[in-house]
Amino acid sequence: MTTPISRFPVPESIQDLPEDIRDAMLAVQEKAGFVPNVFLMLAHRPAEFRAFFAYHDALMERESDTLTKAEKEMIVVATSARNRCLYCVVAHGALVRIYSKDPLLADQVAVNHRTAPISERHRIMIDFAMHCSLEVGELTDEWEARLADAGFTRDDIWDIGAIAAFFGLSNRLVTLTGTPPNEEFYLMGRVPREKK
């Protein structure tokens, strides 16, 4: 018995989707070897699919002043764990493992970033992401000074807050729809990928 991808309709075939959405799915399938369930879930509403991935890519793929891809994904994992979003913890945990080349880091950050073996810079980064994700998220002078002392620029601060906010939306959509993580995500960054 397979777990449904969503409590809402999903496309029976990606060939039935608008061309731009189909092309996006085929591109990720070519790169990852599978279509992440979140793509299929969001295809239920094409305009929202486009808006979601446009903002995702604007945040996660742009060059930040000092934030690395691994650091961005650490923010996603830590805040998603507090939001109890299995999909995002598993999927973005895979990216933390891949980008950091550390098979343990994602799990340690997801469980408790305060005790994880991370730098003080990373601890402050995630503390601020939690502040933005779970509390009001106001950027006070005190927060700005702490983040600047840790080497973050104002653009970095925006990125940290925006990633926490965006993935709060993502966490809630995945929870609403009951979308499970693809099984492939669990082993990514833990075992070597098969060569084609």
Secondary structure per residue as TSV (DSSP state, phi and psi in degrees):
chain	resnum	aa	ss	phi	psi
A	1	M	-	360.0	128.4
A	2	T	-	-98.4	146.2
A	3	T	-	-75.4	133.4
A	4	P	-	-63.3	149.7
A	5	I	S	-77.3	-28.5
A	6	S	-	-159.5	152.7
A	7	R	S	-78.0	-5.1
A	8	F	S	-112.2	164.8
A	9	P	-	-60.2	143.4
A	10	V	-	-123.9	156.7
A	11	P	-	-63.4	139.3
A	12	E	S	-70.3	-30.8
A	13	S	-	-147.2	140.5
A	14	I	G	-68.2	-16.6
A	15	Q	G	-66.8	-20.1
A	16	D	G	-84.3	-4.1
A	17	L	S	-88.0	161.0
A	18	P	-	-55.5	148.1
A	19	E	H	-55.0	-43.4
A	20	D	H	-65.7	-36.9
A	21	I	H	-72.5	-41.9
A	22	R	H	-59.1	-44.7
A	23	D	H	-62.5	-38.8
A	24	A	H	-63.0	-42.3
A	25	M	H	-67.7	-41.2
A	26	L	H	-66.2	-35.4
A	27	A	H	-65.8	-43.5
A	28	V	H	-70.6	-34.0
A	29	Q	H	-64.7	-39.4
A	30	E	H	-63.3	-40.5
A	31	K	H	-76.4	-46.2
A	32	A	H	-93.4	-24.0
A	33	G	S	95.1	-0.4
A	34	F	S	-161.2	165.0
A	35	V	-	-98.2	117.4
A	36	P	-	-58.2	139.9
A	37	N	H	-57.4	-30.6
A	38	V	H	-63.7	-31.3
A	39	F	H	-64.1	-45.6
A	40	L	H	-67.3	-39.8
A	41	M	H	-62.5	-46.7
A	42	L	H	-72.7	-19.3
A	43	A	T	-64.0	-15.0
A	44	H	T	-56.7	-30.4
A	45	R	S	-132.5	90.2
A	46	P	H	-53.8	-40.6
A	47	A	H	-63.7	-38.9
A	48	E	H	-72.5	-34.7
A	49	F	H	-55.2	-51.2
A	50	R	H	-61.9	-46.1
A	51	A	H	-64.5	-43.1
A	52	F	H	-59.0	-52.5
A	53	F	H	-74.4	-26.5
A	54	A	H	-63.9	-44.7
A	55	Y	H	-72.9	-39.1
A	56	H	H	-53.7	-51.6
A	57	D	H	-66.7	-36.8
A	58	A	H	-61.2	-36.5
A	59	L	H	-81.9	-49.3
A	60	M	H	-88.2	-22.3
A	61	E	T	-104.5	-12.8
A	62	R	S	-75.3	153.0
A	63	E	-	-73.9	125.3
A	64	S	-	-93.3	165.2
A	65	D	S	-58.5	-53.2
A	66	T	S	-132.1	-14.9
A	67	L	-	-70.4	131.4
A	68	T	-	-89.7	168.3
A	69	K	H	-60.7	-40.4
A	70	A	H	-62.4	-41.7
A	71	E	H	-64.9	-42.3
A	72	K	H	-58.8	-43.4
A	73	E	H	-70.2	-30.8
A	74	M	H	-61.5	-39.3
A	75	I	H	-60.6	-45.9
A	76	V	H	-60.7	-46.3
A	77	V	H	-64.1	-46.9
A	78	A	H	-64.2	-48.0
A	79	T	H	-70.8	-36.3
A	80	S	H	-66.5	-35.2
A	81	A	H	-63.1	-42.1
A	82	R	H	-69.1	-26.1
A	83	N	T	-88.1	4.1
A	84	R	T	56.5	43.2
A	85	C	-	-103.6	96.8
A	86	L	H	-59.2	-43.6
A	87	Y	H	-54.9	-52.6
A	88	C	H	-70.1	-34.5
A	89	V	H	-64.1	-44.7
A	90	V	H	-71.8	-49.3
A	91	A	H	-65.5	-46.2
A	92	H	H	-81.6	-22.2
A	93	G	H	-61.3	-38.2
A	94	A	H	-60.5	-41.3
A	95	L	H	-69.6	-36.0
A	96	V	H	-59.6	-46.4
A	97	R	H	-61.1	-42.9
A	98	I	H	-68.0	-50.4
A	99	Y	H	-70.2	-35.6
A	100	S	H	-87.7	-17.1
A	101	K	T	59.3	30.3
A	102	D	-	-124.2	108.9
A	103	P	T	-70.4	-10.4
A	104	L	T	-103.1	-23.1
A	105	L	H	-57.9	-46.3
A	106	A	H	-60.4	-44.7
A	107	D	H	-64.6	-40.1
A	108	Q	H	-66.2	-41.1
A	109	V	H	-69.0	-38.8
A	110	A	H	-64.9	-40.2
A	111	V	H	-74.6	-47.8
A	112	N	H	-167.0	99.4
A	113	H	T	-66.1	-19.2
A	114	R	T	-70.7	-28.4
A	115	T	T	-107.5	-5.0
A	116	A	S	-66.5	149.1
A	117	P	S	-78.5	71.2
A	118	I	-	-120.3	166.5
A	119	S	-	-72.7	164.0
A	120	E	H	-63.4	-35.1
A	121	R	H	-57.0	-47.6
A	122	H	H	-67.1	-36.3
A	123	R	H	-63.9	-44.2
A	124	I	H	-65.7	-41.3
A	125	M	H	-57.4	-47.2
A	126	I	H	-73.8	-36.0
A	127	D	H	-56.3	-44.8
A	128	F	H	-68.3	-39.3
A	129	A	H	-60.3	-40.0
A	130	M	H	-65.6	-39.9
A	131	H	H	-58.5	-42.4
A	132	C	H	-73.8	-33.0
A	133	S	H	-82.6	-41.1
A	134	L	H	-109.9	-17.1
A	135	E	S	-116.7	-161.3
A	136	V	-	-66.6	-36.3
A	137	G	-	85.7	16.2
A	138	E	-	-66.6	134.3
A	139	L	-	-87.0	99.5
A	140	T	-	-89.0	169.0
A	141	D	H	-60.3	-37.8
A	142	E	H	-63.5	-46.7
A	143	W	H	-61.8	-45.4
A	144	E	H	-60.7	-39.8
A	145	A	H	-66.4	-43.8
A	146	R	H	-61.2	-44.2
A	147	L	H	-68.5	-41.1
A	148	A	H	-64.1	-40.6
A	149	D	H	-62.4	-28.4
A	150	A	T	-85.4	-0.4
A	151	G	T	97.9	11.4
A	152	F	-	-90.8	137.5
A	153	T	-	-85.9	172.6
A	154	R	H	-62.4	-36.8
A	155	D	H	-65.7	-38.3
A	156	D	H	-60.6	-42.5
A	157	I	H	-61.7	-42.5
A	158	W	H	-59.5	-47.1
A	159	D	H	-58.7	-45.8
A	160	I	H	-59.5	-48.6
A	161	G	H	-66.3	-41.2
A	162	A	H	-67.8	-39.0
A	163	I	H	-64.5	-44.4
A	164	A	H	-60.6	-42.6
A	165	A	H	-68.2	-46.7
A	166	F	H	-62.0	-43.1
A	167	F	H	-76.3	-17.3
A	168	G	H	-61.8	-43.6
A	169	L	H	-60.6	-49.4
A	170	S	H	-59.0	-45.9
A	171	N	H	-56.4	-45.0
A	172	R	H	-70.7	-36.9
A	173	L	H	-64.9	-43.8
A	174	V	H	-65.3	-38.4
A	175	T	H	-67.6	-44.3
A	176	L	H	-55.0	-44.7
A	177	T	H	-87.4	-11.3
A	178	G	T	68.8	32.3
A	179	T	-	-80.6	120.4
A	180	P	-	-85.7	156.4
A	181	P	-	-69.9	148.0
A	182	N	-	-63.6	142.6
A	183	E	H	-59.0	-31.7
A	184	E	H	-58.3	-32.2
A	185	F	H	-62.3	-32.4
A	186	Y	H	-61.5	-33.5
A	187	L	H	-97.7	-13.0
A	188	M	B	-61.1	130.8
A	189	G	T	79.4	-0.8
A	190	R	T	-107.2	-38.3
A	191	V	B	-122.9	147.4
A	192	P	-	-59.1	140.7
A	193	R	-	-74.1	139.6
A	194	E	-	-68.0	136.4
A	195	K	-	-79.4	138.9
A	196	K	-	-89.7	360.0
